[in-house]
Amino acid sequence: MKQQTFGRSRPSIAWELQYRRVLEELIAKMQKDVEQEITQYYNNELVTDAASVKWVQIMKALRQKWYREFDVKARELAKWFADKTNKRTMAQIQRKLKEVGMTITPSYTAAQKQLISEIVAENVGMIKSIPQQYLRGIQKVTAGTFKRGGDRATLAKYLEKVLKRVVDGENKKIRHRAVLIARDQTNKATQQLATANAQALGATKGRWIHVPGKYSSRKTHVEMNGKVFPLSDGLYDKDVRRNVKPGELIYCNCQFEVLMPGFDE
């Protein structure tokens, strides 16, 4: 006889795509702004020692502007996402409970109530890392180009070539990073909130569901598939030498099914 379960901690693909779309739109604006500044620099500045100082000033202004822009948007996006995911995971479990005639009022611990704030903070930190990595990558390579010396025309040609290569490369890397952040944070937050909501409704156990990655899977998580585990502790992962829960490790796509007392044997 199949064991009765009370919902699966499946993340919302629609919200992951929305999360990703917001990041990609913000990244596109930042990239366009950086490219415009570079173009203006070539049109108005000579490649001299003074121009090197000017470039540092430009990069400083870009950092101040985009760190602030991403900080504001990150807080809005993270709060929206955490609230929506919290309501969704609770509704999934309660819907399953009603199917078997059970109505339970959730009872949250202080730690569970704090969870949304922690999820928001982690999301904000991940999102803010996008402009930090992007602008740092551009400035790191361009900083050395002003030390090459040579006549203005030669240096200008070299700098233009380097900047184009760096900008194109950083654009690709940062777009890829946005996809990974959206996917990782969507599943991680879903698993955390599903666990907290299940515990608030009296559940103490879950059944691990291994979800393969796009290119690979952790062998230990394949072995965990189907195993029942305490929601408070997770399962021991010998690769990291500690207990983990679904979605906890970076880029882990695993989920779980909720088991309720009296139905978990």
Backbone as a ProteinNet text record, in pm:
[ID]
protein_1_A
[PRIMARY]
MKQQTFGRSRPSIAWELQYRRVLEELIAKMQKDVEQEITQYYNNELVTDAASVKWVQIMKALRQKWYREFDVKARELAKWFADKTNKRTMAQIQRKLKEVGMTITPSYTAAQKQLISEIVAENVGMIKSIPQQYLRGIQKVTAGTFKRGGDRATLAKYLEKVLKRVVDGENKKIRHRAVLIARDQTNKATQQLATANAQALGATKGRWIHVPGKYSSRKTHVEMNGKVFPLSDGLYDKDVRRNVKPGELIYCNCQFEVLMPGFDE
[TERTIARY]
85.1	0	87.6	53.7	134.1	115.5	226.7	223.6	158.4	72.2	4.4	103.2	110.7	197	110.4	166.8	89.9	158.9	174.5	231.9	379.9	421.5	561.7	617.3	740.5	801.4	852.5	761.9	798.2	802.9	916.1	924.3	841.4	803.5	724.3	815.8	799.8	879.3	844.9	717.5	674.1	743.2	756.1	820.5	971.1	1028.1	1171.1	1196.8	1110.5	1125.9	1104.7	1010.6	987.2	1109.4	1162.8	1283.1	1397	1413.6	1520.2	1498.9	1373.4	1344.2	1379.3	1345	1376.2	1527.8	1603.4	1748.9	1806.1	1756.8	1809.5	1780.5	1664	1631.1	1722.8	1749.2	1836.2	1979.6	2023.4	2158.2	2172.3	2069.8	2074.5	2089.1	2018.6	2030.1	2171.2	2227.5	2362.9	2463.9	2451.1	2543.8	2537.3	2416	2399.2	2463.8	2447.1	2505.7	2657.6	2714.2	2860.2	2912	2846	2889.5	2880.1	2777.4	2764.5	2878	2913.5	3024.1	3155.5	3174.4	3295.5	3301.1	3188.9	3182.8	3211.9	3151	3173.1	3318.9	3377.5	3518.6	3607.2	3583.2	3664	3644.2	3523.5	3493.9	3551.3	3565.7	3601	3735.6	3795.4	3917.6	4037.6	4153.8	4278.9	4336.7	4403.3	4462.1	4596.3	4589.3	4706.5	4697.6	4795.8	4788.8	4661.8	4627.7	4507	4382.8	4386.4	4272.1	4256.2	4367	4362.7	4290.4	4321.3	4254	4105.4	4074.3	3935.4	3859.4	3925.7	3860.8	3829.7	3919.1	3896.7	3775.3	3763.2	3649.4	3518.2	3524.4	3406.1	3361.9	3458.2	3426.8	3370.4	3422.6	3372.3	3226.6	3197.2	3059.5	2964.9	3012.3	2930.1	2902	3003.5	2983.3	2880.2	2895.6	2801.9	2658.7	2644.1	2511.5	2448.7	2522.1	2461.6	2456.2	2545.7	2531.6	2401.4	2372.2	2250.2	2126	2130.3	2015.9	1985.1	2087.2	2066	2020.8	2068	2027.5	1877.3	1829.6	1686.4	1601.6	1638.3	1560.1	1569.5	1685.3	1703.3	1608.6	1594.7	1506.9	1360.7	1320.6	1183.6	1157.5	1249.2	1232	1236.7	1330.7	1346.3	1224.8	1172.1	1054.6	932.2	912.6	801.2	810.6	928.8	948.4	927.2	983.1	969.8	824.2	752	611.9	525.6	545.2	466.9	495.7	623.3	662.7	612.4	615.1	566.2	417.1	339.1	194.9	167.1	244.5	223.5	254.2	366.1	402.4	304	256.4	156.6	26.4	-16.8	-142	-134.8	-18.8	-4.4	-26.8	32.2	19.5	-123.4	-181.5	-316.7	-419.1	-397.1	-488.2	-488.6	-370.7	-360.3	-423.9	-407.9	-468.1	-620.4	-676.7	-822.4	-877.2	-795.3	-838.9	-864.9	-798.5	-819.9	-898.1	-961.3	-1048	-977.6	-858.3	-782.7	-769	-795.6	-774.6	-687.7	-571.6	-476.4	-434	-431.3	-382.4	-231.2	-156.1	-10.6	37.9	144.2	206.1	356.2	398.7	537.7	625.9	749.5	848.8	910	985.9	1052.9	1148	1217.3	1312.9	1241.6	1125.3	1049.5	995.5	955.8	907	1019.7	1142.2	1257.3	1303.9	1257.2	1308.3	1292.9	1178.2	1158.1	1260.9	1288.4	1388.7	1525.5	1558.1	1686.5	1691.5	1580.4	1574.2	1588.2	1518.6	1528.5	1672.7	1737.9	1875.4	1970.1	1952.7	2040.4	2015.9	1889.3	1857	1917.5	1905.4	1960.7	2111.2	2177.8	2322.3	2363.4	2291.9	2323.7	2301.5	2191.9	2161.1	2262.1	2299.7	2396.7	2534.9	2561.5	2692	2705.2	2593.7	2597.1	2673.5	2636.2	2713.8	2854.8	2871.8	3005.8	3100.8	3056.7	3139.4	3160.6	3053.7	3059.5	3155.2	3137.4	3219.5	3362.8	3379.6	3514.5	3591	3522.1	3585.8	3632.1	3551.3	3588	3705.9	3698.6	3804.4	3937.4	3931.5	4054.3	4141.2	4079.4	4155.9	4196.9	4106.7	4137.6	4241.8	4252.2	4347.7	4489.7	4524	4660.5	4689.8	4587.2	4612.1	4677.3	4654.2	4710.3	4860	4912.6	5053.3	5140.6	5078.8	5153.3	5246.9	5206.4	5288	5263.7	5347.9	5331.7	5257	5248.9	5182.5	5032.8	4966.6	4823.9	4741.8	4772.1	4692.9	4705.2	4828.8	4850.6	4778.5	4792.2	4730	4578	4525.9	4381	4324.9	4396.9	4351.8	4353.3	4460	4471.7	4362.6	4341.6	4242.4	4102.4	4072.2	3940.7	3919.7	4024	4015.6	3995.6	4072.7	4063.2	3926.7	3881.3	3752.7	3638.6	3642.3	3536.9	3537.6	3656.2	3666	3618.2	3661.7	3623.6	3473.6	3418.4	3274.7	3194.1	3229.9	3157.2	3165.6	3284.8	3303.6	3226.6	3232.9	3161.4	3010.7	2964	2820.9	2770.1	2845	2804.9	2808.1	2913.2	2926.3	2815.3	2782.8	2686.6	2544.3	2514.7	2382.9	2368	2475.8	2474.3	2456.2	2521.1	2510.5	2366.7	2299.7	2161.3	2071	2091.9	2012.5	2034.4	2160.3	2193	2137	2146.2	2094	1943.2	1873	1727	1687.9	1755	1723	1756	1875.8	1922.3	1839.3	1816.1	1743.7	1596	1539	1399	1380.8	1466.1	1450.6	1488.8	1596.3	1640.9	1534.2	1478.9	1376.1	1250.6	1214.8	1096.3	1112.6	1229	1252.3	1253.3	1314.6	1319.8	1181	1103.3	970.4	875	887.8	804	833.5	960.7	998.6	938.5	954.3	901.8	750.8	681.6	535.9	487.4	558.7	522.1	538.7	648.6	671.3	567.8	528	427.7	292.6	270.9	144.7	156.7	272.6	288.7	369.5	414	494.1	634.2	690.4	826.8	918.2	858.4	938.4	904.3	998.7	977.2	1044.4	1006.5	1073.4	1151.5	1279.7	1370.2	1334.8	1328.7	1306.9	1426.4	1503.4	1619.2	1572.4	1615.2	1585.3	1719.4	1745.2	1875	1903.2	2032.4	2073.3	2071.5	2092.1	2088	2200	2318	2433.2	2484	2456.4	2507.5	2424.4	2448.5	2380.8	2482.7	2459.8	2544.2	2510.5	2612.4	2592	2523.8	2564.7	2506.1	2356.9	2314.1	2173.3	2091.2	2154.3	2086.7	2057.6	2153	2137.1	2032	2009.6	1911	1767.7	1749.4	1616.1	1525.4	1408.9	1311.6	1329.8	1439.1	1463.3	1383	1331	1258.2	1360.2	1340.9	1436.7	1363.8	1424.1	1365.4	1375.1	1267	1269	1364.6	1388	1476.6	1624.5	1655.4	1796.6	1841.8	1754	1796.6	1865.3	1947.8	2020	2169.8	2246.8	2392.5	2444.9	2521.9	2585	2734.3	2783.2	2923.1	3019.9	2972.1	3060.6	3094.9	2999.5	3025.9	3042.3	3026.1	3049.2	2959	2835.6	2737	2597.2	2498.7	2359.8	2319.6	2240.6	2188.5	2040.8	1973.1	1832.1	1817.7	1706.6	1687.1	1703.5	1777	1796	1897.3	1956.5	2047.1	2180.8	2240.1	2369.9	2351.5	2452.5	2441.3	2404.9	2306.6	2255.9	2196.6	2157.3	2087	1940.4	1887	1748.4	1653	1704.6	1623	1504.2	1399.4	1276.6	1239.9	1121.1	1075.7	923.7	872.8	729.8	705.1	599.3	565.9	494.6	540	475.2	420.3	298.3	235.6	231.9	237.2	226.2	99.1	114.6	0.7	-9	59.6	59	200.8	300	439.5	503.3	421.3	476.7	444.5
-121	0	124.5	218	339.5	428.7	478.2	563.5	698.8	745.1	873.9	988.4	1076.3	1195.1	1320.3	1431	1554.8	1670.9	1653.6	1759.6	1737	1786.1	1777.5	1918.8	1935	2069	2108.7	2114	2143.8	2295.1	2348.6	2493.9	2537.8	2664.3	2718.6	2759.9	2694.7	2729.8	2871.1	2906.3	3039.6	3148.4	3127	3228	3230.8	3113.2	3111	3193.6	3179.2	3255.1	3404.1	3438.4	3578.5	3637.2	3562.5	3601.3	3625.9	3531.8	3541	3659.9	3682	3792.2	3926.9	3946.4	4072.3	4094.1	3988.9	4000	4031.2	3962.4	3982	4122.4	4175.9	4312.1	4413.6	4393.4	4484.5	4474.1	4352.9	4331.9	4399.8	4387.2	4447.8	4600.2	4661.2	4806.4	4843.9	4764.7	4792.2	4777.3	4673	4649.9	4763.8	4808.3	4918.1	5045.2	5070.4	5189.2	5184.4	5068.3	5052.4	5074.4	5016.6	5031.6	5176.9	5248.7	5390.2	5472.2	5439.8	5510.7	5484.3	5360.9	5326.6	5403	5407.9	5479.1	5628	5686.2	5827.6	5852.6	5758.7	5772.1	5780.6	5693.6	5695.3	5823.2	5874.9	5994.1	6121.3	6123.5	6247.6	6248.7	6130.5	6125.7	6080.6	6134.4	6090.2	5981	5887.9	5779.9	5826.8	5891.9	5946.6	5910.2	5954.4	5929	5990.1	6109.6	6176.7	6096.2	6033.6	5953.4	5830.1	5776.9	5662.5	5699.3	5816.6	5864.6	5883	5935.8	5957.1	5824.5	5719.9	5590.2	5534	5552.6	5508.7	5580.3	5708.5	5785.8	5734.8	5700.5	5647.6	5516.4	5428.4	5299.3	5317	5411.6	5437.3	5482.1	5571.1	5619.6	5506.7	5418.9	5305.3	5210.8	5186.8	5099.8	5159	5286.4	5350.1	5344	5369.6	5370.9	5232.3	5132.4	5001	4916.6	4940.7	4874	4918.8	5048.1	5103.4	5049	5047.9	5000.1	4853.8	4771.4	4629.7	4607	4688.6	4674.5	4699.3	4804.7	4838.9	4728.9	4688.3	4586.2	4451.1	4420.8	4293	4281.1	4388.1	4384.2	4367.7	4433.7	4420.9	4279	4229.1	4097.2	3986.7	3994	3889.9	3882	3995.5	3997.2	3942.2	3984.1	3933	3781.9	3734.4	3591.6	3510.1	3554.6	3480.1	3473.5	3585.4	3588.1	3495	3502.3	3419.1	3271.1	3237.5	3098.2	3044.2	3126.6	3084.9	3049.2	3133.9	3109.8	2985.4	2968	2855	2722.2	2714.4	2587.7	2550.8	2650.2	2622.9	2574.8	2638.6	2601.1	2459.5	2420	2284.8	2178.4	2199.4	2101.3	2099	2217.5	2223.9	2162.3	2177.8	2118.3	1966.2	1909.2	1764.2	1716.5	1796.6	1761.9	1758.7	1855.8	1863.8	1743.2	1687.8	1571.9	1450.2	1446.4	1333.5	1379.1	1495.8	1543.6	1604.8	1654.9	1714.5	1865.3	1939.4	2084	2118.4	2173.8	2201.8	2347.9	2412.7	2551.1	2548.4	2615.7	2612.7	2679.1	2623	2677.6	2692.5	2816.4	2841.8	2868.4	2820.8	2854.1	2988.6	3045.5	3173.4	3161.4	3047.6	3026.7	3020	2956.3	2946.3	3082.5	3163.4	3297.6	3385.6	3358.1	3435.2	3392.8	3279.3	3220.2	3310.4	3374.3	3459.3	3571.3	3631.2	3738	3686.3	3563.6	3504.5	3473.8	3425.6	3396.6	3524.5	3629.4	3759.3	3808.6	3799.3	3847	3771.2	3639.6	3560.6	3595.1	3611.4	3649.9	3784.8	3879.2	4013.3	4004.8	3927.3	3913	3853.3	3751.1	3688	3783.9	3857	3950.1	4064.8	4116.6	4226.8	4184.3	4054.4	4007	4019.7	4035.5	4042.9	4166.3	4289.8	4405.6	4406.9	4354.3	4351.7	4268.8	4151	4063	4120.6	4173.2	4224.5	4343.1	4443.9	4563.9	4539	4449.3	4414.4	4346.5	4260.4	4190.4	4285.3	4385.6	4483	4568.4	4620.2	4709.5	4636.7	4511.5	4437.2	4426.7	4396.9	4380.9	4515.2	4611.6	4740.4	4818.7	4793.4	4869	4854.3	4734.8	4712	4768.3	4799.4	4845.4	4983.1	5065	5199.5	5198.7	5083.2	5074.3	5026.8	5000.5	4946.6	5047.9	5172.9	5275	5274.7	5350.2	5357.2	5482.5	5503	5623.3	5611.2	5725	5731.6	5640.8	5639.8	5560.4	5411.1	5365.9	5224	5182.7	5265.2	5233.4	5236.6	5334.3	5345.5	5221.8	5175.4	5057.5	4934.2	4922	4807	4810.9	4928.4	4942.9	4911.3	4957.7	4931.3	4780.6	4713.1	4569.2	4493.8	4532.4	4465.8	4488.6	4613.4	4644.6	4567.7	4559	4486.2	4338.9	4280.3	4140.2	4118.5	4209.3	4196.6	4213.4	4316.7	4342.6	4226.1	4174.8	4061.4	3939.6	3914.6	3800	3813.7	3932.4	3954.4	3950.7	3999.1	3993.6	3849.4	3759.5	3619.1	3555.9	3583.2	3523.6	3569.5	3698.7	3751.6	3707.1	3689.8	3637.1	3492.2	3416.6	3277.8	3274.1	3365.9	3371.4	3402.6	3490.4	3524.9	3402.3	3319.4	3197.9	3103.8	3085.9	2995.7	3046.2	3177.8	3234.7	3214	3242.6	3227.4	3082.7	2988.2	2846.6	2799.6	2834	2787.3	2845.4	2976.5	3040.6	3001.8	2976.9	2934.7	2801.2	2704.6	2573.6	2576.3	2646	2648.9	2708.6	2822.1	2887.2	2802.1	2736.7	2651.1	2536.9	2473.6	2361.8	2410	2523.6	2575.9	2610.2	2677.7	2720	2601.1	2505.8	2385.9	2309.1	2302.2	2234.3	2305.5	2437.9	2515.2	2503.3	2510.3	2502.1	2362.7	2260.5	2123.4	2101.1	2151.7	2138.4	2215.8	2332.9	2413.8	2343.9	2252.2	2177.2	2041.1	2015.9	1893.6	1783.5	1801.6	1698.2	1694.2	1577.4	1561.8	1490.8	1430.7	1354.3	1390.7	1361.7	1380.6	1268.1	1248.9	1150.1	1223.8	1195.9	1264.5	1226.9	1327	1306.5	1365.1	1279.7	1327.1	1381.6	1505.1	1566.3	1591.7	1525.8	1539.5	1682.6	1718.5	1847.6	1843	1956.5	1963.6	1880.8	1884.9	1815.7	1701.2	1705.6	1602.4	1598.6	1494.4	1479.9	1437.6	1479.2	1430.1	1282.7	1198.1	1055	1028.2	1102.7	1081.9	1112.7	1211.4	1248	1149.1	1086.3	977.8	864.3	835.5	729.2	764	894	936.7	924.7	912.8	912	807.6	851.4	762.2	740.1	788.7	767.5	866	817.3	901.8	965.5	1093.8	1164.9	1260.2	1292	1391.8	1530.6	1602.4	1737.1	1829.2	1801.1	1885.7	1860.3	1743.2	1705.6	1681.1	1632.4	1596.3	1461.1	1435.4	1309.9	1335.5	1237.5	1252.8	1239.9	1339.3	1340.7	1319.9	1203.7	1171	1258.4	1317.8	1404.4	1533.3	1586.5	1710.2	1682.9	1555.2	1509.4	1577.4	1593.3	1648.3	1620.4	1644	1628.7	1746.3	1716.2	1821.4	1796.5	1900.5	1891	1917	1877.7	1902.6	2050.7	2077.5	2214.7	2294.5	2238.3	2315.2	2345.5	2244	2264.1	2339.5	2412.7	2496.6	2413.8	2461.9	2400.7	2261.4	2229.6	2104.7	2123.8	2036.5	2047.5	1955.2	1882.9	1782.9	1845	1764	1805.9	1699	1711.8	1608.1	1603.7	1490.6	1474.3	1482.2	1550	1567.7	1443.9	1395.1	1282.5	1334.1	1293.7	1337.5	1224.4	1255.4	1150.9	1068.4	935.4	847.7	800.2	870	832.1	804	809.7	803	666.1	565.7	430.7	344.2
0	0	0	-86.8	-97.5	25.3	74.5	192.9	161	251.5	234.1	252.7	156.4	166.9	162.2	207.6	220.5	149.1	20.8	-59.6	-87.8	-200.9	-242.6	-253.9	-210.3	-207.9	-345.9	-440.7	-579.4	-600.4	-646.3	-668.3	-788	-789.6	-899.2	-1014.5	-1127.7	-1245.9	-1291.9	-1280.4	-1323.5	-1242.4	-1112.1	-1027.5	-1049	-1079.5	-1113.4	-1238.8	-1338.2	-1462.9	-1440.1	-1351.8	-1318.6	-1247.5	-1152.8	-1079.5	-1179.5	-1268.4	-1369.4	-1462.3	-1504	-1596.2	-1534.6	-1407.2	-1339.4	-1335.9	-1302.5	-1298	-1436.1	-1536.8	-1672.5	-1723.8	-1691.7	-1734.3	-1666.6	-1538.7	-1465.1	-1515.5	-1543.9	-1597.4	-1733	-1817.4	-1950.6	-1940.3	-1844.9	-1825.6	-1781.3	-1690.9	-1643.3	-1756.4	-1836.3	-1946.4	-2049.3	-2077.5	-2172.8	-2119.7	-1990.6	-1928.2	-1933.6	-1904.7	-1908.6	-2050.2	-2148.3	-2287	-2333.6	-2288.1	-2323.3	-2262.4	-2139.8	-2074.6	-2147.2	-2191.7	-2266.1	-2398	-2468.8	-2596.1	-2576.9	-2475.4	-2446.5	-2410.1	-2339	-2299.8	-2424	-2520.5	-2642	-2722.3	-2720.6	-2797.8	-2737.2	-2604.4	-2536.1	-2465.8	-2444.5	-2365.4	-2447	-2414	-2473.1	-2384.3	-2445.1	-2368.2	-2312.7	-2201.3	-2133.2	-1986.2	-1907.3	-1763.6	-1704.7	-1753.3	-1704.2	-1740.2	-1858.4	-1901.8	-1813.2	-1766.3	-1675.8	-1547.6	-1495.8	-1375	-1402.2	-1518.8	-1556.8	-1562.6	-1612.8	-1622.3	-1483.8	-1390.5	-1252.5	-1194.2	-1225.5	-1176.4	-1237.5	-1366.4	-1433.4	-1368.5	-1344.2	-1283.4	-1141.7	-1067.4	-932.4	-937.5	-1032.1	-1046.4	-1087	-1176	-1218.3	-1101.1	-1019.5	-903.4	-807.5	-777.4	-684.7	-737.9	-865.9	-927.1	-926.8	-974.2	-993.1	-866.6	-773.8	-644.1	-578.5	-589.6	-530.5	-603.3	-737.5	-815.6	-783.3	-776.8	-749.3	-605.3	-513.6	-373.9	-358.9	-420	-411.6	-474.9	-596.8	-667.1	-597.4	-541.5	-472.3	-353.9	-276.4	-159.7	-200.4	-307.6	-357.1	-406.9	-489.4	-549.7	-445.1	-353.7	-252.2	-160.5	-119.8	-31.5	-104.8	-228.2	-309.8	-323.1	-356.5	-379.8	-252.6	-141.9	-15.6	29.9	20.5	62.6	-23.4	-155.5	-247.2	-223.5	-207.8	-189	-56.7	46	177.1	171.1	110.3	99.5	14.8	-90	-180.8	-112.8	-41.7	22.5	133	208.5	312.4	249.1	141.3	75.8	20.6	-31.2	-86.5	20.7	137.7	245.5	300.3	321.7	377.3	281.1	152	53.9	65.2	84.4	100.3	231.4	336	464.4	454.2	384.2	369.8	293.7	202.9	125.6	213.9	330.9	423.1	546.6	534.8	641.3	760.2	740.7	851.8	832.4	939.8	940	1059.8	1034.9	1142.5	1136.2	1249.7	1256.5	1276.6	1191.1	1204.6	1332.9	1388.3	1508.9	1483	1461.2	1424.1	1545.8	1538.1	1640.2	1604.8	1696.4	1670.2	1552.1	1543.3	1433.8	1299.4	1297.2	1172.2	1129.5	1225.7	1194	1137.4	1180	1135.5	996.8	950.7	828.2	706.4	691.2	573.6	570.2	684	689.6	645.2	685.7	649	499	445.1	301.5	221.4	265.4	197.7	200	315.3	328.2	235.2	225.9	138	-8.2	-45.6	-183.2	-218.4	-126.3	-149.8	-170.3	-86.5	-99.1	-231.8	-277.4	-405.3	-522	-518	-626.8	-631.4	-514.7	-509.5	-557.5	-556.6	-603.6	-755.2	-825.8	-971.8	-1020.8	-981	-1028.6	-971.2	-851.1	-791.4	-876.3	-916.2	-997.2	-1136.9	-1194.9	-1332.2	-1344.9	-1260.8	-1271.1	-1225.3	-1129.1	-1084.9	-1198.4	-1271.9	-1382.9	-1492.1	-1521.5	-1623.7	-1578.5	-1457.2	-1410.5	-1390.5	-1348.6	-1322.8	-1446.7	-1559.5	-1682.7	-1741.9	-1737.6	-1799.5	-1721.5	-1591.2	-1510.2	-1561.1	-1610.2	-1657.1	-1793.5	-1871.1	-2006.8	-2010.1	-1908.2	-1906.9	-1873.4	-1832.8	-1797.1	-1912.8	-2026.6	-2139.9	-2203.6	-2199.1	-2264.6	-2414.9	-2490.3	-2634.7	-2676.2	-2805.1	-2853.9	-2834.3	-2843.1	-2814	-2904.4	-3034.5	-3128.5	-3099.7	-3071.8	-3042.8	-2915.2	-2812.2	-2684.9	-2694.4	-2768.6	-2785.2	-2855.2	-2958.4	-3032.4	-2942	-2862.9	-2772.8	-2665.6	-2607.5	-2501.5	-2552.4	-2672.6	-2730.2	-2750.2	-2798.3	-2822	-2690.6	-2589.8	-2459.4	-2396.8	-2400.2	-2339.7	-2406.2	-2539.1	-2609.7	-2568.5	-2560	-2522.1	-2378.3	-2290.4	-2149.9	-2131.9	-2193.4	-2179.3	-2234.4	-2352.4	-2409.6	-2318.5	-2265.6	-2177.1	-2047.3	-1987.5	-1861.4	-1881.8	-1998.1	-2027.5	-2025.7	-2090.8	-2096.3	-1957.6	-1881.9	-1748.9	-1655.6	-1661.7	-1566.8	-1600.3	-1729.7	-1767.6	-1719.6	-1731.6	-1684.6	-1533.2	-1464	-1318.5	-1275.3	-1348.5	-1315.3	-1324.8	-1426.9	-1444.6	-1326.8	-1288.2	-1177.8	-1044.6	-1021.9	-897.4	-889.3	-998.1	-998.8	-970.3	-1034.5	-1017.2	-875.5	-829.8	-699.3	-585.5	-589.2	-480.7	-479.3	-597.7	-603.8	-533	-564.6	-501.9	-354.8	-322.4	-182.4	-91.9	-131.8	-50	-41.4	-151.8	-151.1	-50.8	-50.5	41.6	187.1	212.8	349.6	401.3	318.8	361.5	370.9	280.2	287.1	415.5	452.1	576.8	697.9	702.2	815.5	826	712.7	714.3	751.9	704	739.8	890.3	946.1	1089.8	1170.7	1119.8	1189.9	1193.8	1099	1094.1	1162.9	1224.4	1302.7	1238.1	1114.8	1048.5	1108	1114.4	1165.9	1067.4	963.4	867.4	723	635	493.4	417.1	291.1	207	98.1	91	-2.4	-146	-231.4	-375.2	-449	-512.5	-588.3	-722.9	-753	-882.9	-951.6	-1064.3	-1130.9	-1173.3	-1175.1	-1227.6	-1378.7	-1441.1	-1587.4	-1648.6	-1585.6	-1641.6	-1554.1	-1425.9	-1336.4	-1208.6	-1128.5	-1000.2	-894.9	-771.6	-663.4	-638.2	-637.7	-617.5	-484.1	-381.9	-249.4	-248.1	-327.8	-330.6	-411.9	-509.7	-582.4	-484.5	-398	-299	-194	-170.6	-71	-121.7	-251.7	-310.1	-245	-196.8	-135.3	13.2	69.4	212.3	297.1	408.7	503.2	597.6	626.6	712	806.4	920.8	1012.1	949	946.1	888	962.2	1088.4	1168	1139	1085.5	1070.1	927.4	841.3	707.3	705.9	604.7	590.6	583.8	625.9	625.9	482.7	441.2	309.1	330.5	292.1	318.1	239	129.8	50.1	122.9	199.4	274.4	423.5	462.6	600.1	703.3	666.8	760.1	706.7	791.9	747.9	659.7	558.8	470.9	446.1	403.7	366.9	217.3	156.8	13.9	-19.8	-126	-171.8	-94.5	9.7	94.8	26.9	-35.6	-100.2	-231	-270.8	-389.2	-512.7	-585.7	-707.8	-687.3	-563.3	-536.9	-574.2	-660.2	-706.2	-630.6	-531	-461.9	-387.6	-371.9	-305.1	-201.6	-141.1	-48.7	-43.7	3.4	26.5	176.1	214.2	357	409.3	524.3	593.6	725.7	759.7	884.8	986.1	1116.7	1219.4	1198.9	1209	1187.6	1044.1	952.9	812	762.3	853.9	811.9	832.8	852.8	870.1	748.5
[MASK]
+++++++++++++++++++++++++++++++++++++++++++++++++++++++++++++++++++++++++++++++++++++++++++++++++++++++++++++++++++++++++++++++++++++++++++++++++++++++++++++++++++++++++++++++++++++++++++++++++++++++++++++++++++++++++++++++++++++++++++++++++++++++++++++++++++++++++

